[in-house]
Amino acid sequence: MNAVRYAKEQLSEAFNLFNVCADGMDDGQYNFQPPGTCNTPAQSHVHAMSSMDFFLNAMLRSGQMRWPQLAGQHGLPANPMEIWRYQGNVPYEPMKEYARAVQQDVLDYVGALKDDDLERIVKTQFFGEKSVAWILMLAVDHTMGHGGDIAAVKGMQGLKGLPF
């Protein structure tokens, strides 16, 4: 197996588990504010997918993020980093559609790479100069971590978070 195929399969599996964790809620459950310092499922979902949108669509692909269109249509913050302070409700179904579109963008992008492309160095806003491979590794870890956040908060509401 080559490195690009491995990276694409890792991302695909991370997305599959993330989507299972983020599935099965209504708007109220999705925007539920748990006690303590936990994030709402909506905040974790928006953050994970808008980060993917930023790092892969805007930075690696040198394209446009999908977030501004979703934000404009639903009155969400123009800067997705503002989701942590946002007090309104995030609409669940449009967010799931956004997530699926971003995930497909990522898989299409990675599937078109050559192994040598993974060594390309990119200057990142948050982490300095990193390879494309490093960014993809971060994408997998970040997606899985926030999927766990969502699953835990679903569990606080009596919902099944993880599929096992």
C-alpha positions as CSV (number, residue, x, y, z in Angstrom):
1,M,0.0,0.0,0.0
2,N,1.3,3.4,-0.8
3,A,1.4,6.3,1.6
4,V,-1.4,8.3,-0.1
5,R,-3.8,5.4,-0.1
6,Y,-3.0,4.8,3.6
7,A,-3.7,8.5,4.4
8,K,-7.0,8.4,2.5
9,E,-8.1,5.2,4.3
10,Q,-7.2,6.7,7.7
11,L,-9.1,9.8,6.9
12,S,-12.1,7.8,5.6
13,E,-12.2,5.7,8.7
14,A,-11.9,8.7,11.0
15,F,-14.8,10.4,9.1
16,N,-16.9,7.2,9.4
17,L,-16.5,7.0,13.2
18,F,-16.9,10.8,13.6
19,N,-20.2,10.7,11.6
20,V,-21.5,7.8,13.7
21,C,-20.7,9.8,16.8
22,A,-22.4,12.9,15.4
23,D,-25.5,11.1,14.1
24,G,-28.8,10.6,15.8
25,M,-29.6,13.9,17.5
26,D,-32.3,16.5,17.1
27,D,-31.5,20.3,17.2
28,G,-32.0,20.4,21.0
29,Q,-29.6,17.5,21.7
30,Y,-27.1,18.8,19.2
31,N,-27.0,22.2,21.0
32,F,-27.2,20.8,24.5
33,Q,-24.9,22.7,26.9
34,P,-23.5,20.1,29.3
35,P,-22.4,21.0,32.8
36,G,-18.9,22.0,33.6
37,T,-16.5,23.0,30.8
38,C,-17.6,20.5,28.1
39,N,-18.5,21.8,24.7
40,T,-21.9,21.3,23.1
41,P,-22.0,18.6,20.4
42,A,-22.6,21.5,17.9
43,Q,-19.5,23.4,18.9
44,S,-17.3,20.2,18.6
45,H,-18.9,19.3,15.3
46,V,-18.5,22.8,13.8
47,H,-14.9,23.1,15.1
48,A,-13.8,19.7,13.8
49,M,-15.3,20.2,10.3
50,S,-14.5,23.9,9.9
51,S,-10.9,23.1,10.8
52,M,-10.8,20.4,8.2
53,D,-12.3,22.9,5.7
54,F,-9.7,25.5,6.6
55,F,-6.6,23.2,6.6
56,L,-7.6,21.2,3.5
57,N,-9.8,23.3,1.3
58,A,-8.3,26.7,2.0
59,M,-4.7,26.0,2.9
60,L,-3.6,22.8,1.1
61,R,-5.9,23.2,-1.9
62,S,-5.5,27.0,-2.0
63,G,-9.2,27.2,-2.5
64,Q,-12.2,28.6,-0.7
65,M,-13.7,27.3,2.5
66,R,-17.3,26.1,2.4
67,W,-18.0,27.6,5.9
68,P,-18.8,31.2,4.8
69,Q,-21.8,30.0,2.7
70,L,-23.2,27.9,5.5
71,A,-22.6,30.6,8.1
72,G,-24.3,33.2,5.9
73,Q,-27.3,31.0,5.2
74,H,-27.9,30.2,8.9
75,G,-26.7,33.3,10.8
76,L,-23.6,31.6,12.2
77,P,-20.4,33.4,13.0
78,A,-18.4,34.3,9.8
79,N,-15.2,33.2,11.5
80,P,-15.8,29.6,12.6
81,M,-13.4,30.0,15.6
82,E,-16.1,32.2,17.1
83,I,-18.2,29.1,17.6
84,W,-16.8,28.8,21.1
85,R,-18.5,32.0,22.2
86,Y,-21.6,31.7,19.9
87,Q,-24.8,31.6,22.0
88,G,-27.3,30.7,19.3
89,N,-28.3,27.3,18.0
90,V,-26.5,25.6,15.2
91,P,-28.9,23.8,12.8
92,Y,-28.1,20.1,12.9
93,E,-29.1,18.9,9.4
94,P,-27.4,21.7,7.4
95,M,-24.3,21.1,9.5
96,K,-24.3,17.4,8.7
97,E,-24.6,18.2,5.0
98,Y,-21.7,20.7,5.3
99,A,-19.6,18.0,7.1
100,R,-20.3,15.4,4.4
101,A,-19.3,17.9,1.7
102,V,-16.1,18.9,3.4
103,Q,-15.2,15.3,4.0
104,Q,-15.7,14.5,0.4
105,D,-13.5,17.5,-0.6
106,V,-10.8,16.1,1.7
107,L,-11.0,12.5,0.3
108,D,-11.0,13.8,-3.3
109,Y,-7.9,16.0,-2.6
110,V,-6.0,13.3,-0.8
111,G,-6.9,10.7,-3.5
112,A,-5.4,12.9,-6.2
113,L,-2.0,13.2,-4.4
114,K,1.2,11.4,-5.2
115,D,3.3,10.0,-2.4
116,D,5.9,12.7,-3.0
117,D,3.2,15.4,-2.4
118,L,3.1,14.3,1.2
119,E,6.6,15.7,1.8
120,R,5.7,19.2,0.6
121,I,6.2,21.8,3.3
122,V,3.4,24.2,4.0
123,K,3.5,27.3,6.3
124,T,0.7,27.0,8.7
125,Q,-0.9,29.8,10.7
126,F,-0.9,27.8,13.9
127,F,1.9,25.2,13.8
128,G,4.7,26.8,11.7
129,E,6.1,24.9,8.7
130,K,4.7,21.4,8.5
131,S,4.5,18.7,5.8
132,V,1.3,17.8,4.1
133,A,1.6,14.3,5.7
134,W,1.8,16.0,9.2
135,I,-1.4,18.0,8.4
136,L,-3.2,14.9,7.3
137,M,-2.1,13.1,10.5
138,L,-3.4,16.1,12.5
139,A,-6.7,15.9,10.6
140,V,-7.2,12.3,11.6
141,D,-6.3,12.8,15.3
142,H,-8.4,16.0,15.5
143,T,-11.4,14.4,13.9
144,M,-11.3,11.4,16.2
145,G,-10.8,13.5,19.3
146,H,-13.8,15.7,18.7
147,G,-15.9,12.7,17.7
148,G,-15.2,11.4,21.2
149,D,-16.3,14.8,22.6
150,I,-19.6,14.5,20.8
151,A,-20.1,10.9,21.8
152,A,-19.5,11.8,25.5
153,V,-22.0,14.6,25.5
154,K,-24.5,12.4,23.7
155,G,-24.0,9.9,26.5
156,M,-24.8,12.6,29.1
157,Q,-28.1,12.9,27.4
158,G,-28.9,9.2,27.5
159,L,-28.1,8.8,23.8
160,K,-25.7,6.2,22.3
161,G,-22.5,8.0,21.4
162,L,-20.1,5.4,20.2
163,P,-21.3,2.5,18.1
164,F,-19.7,-0.2,20.3
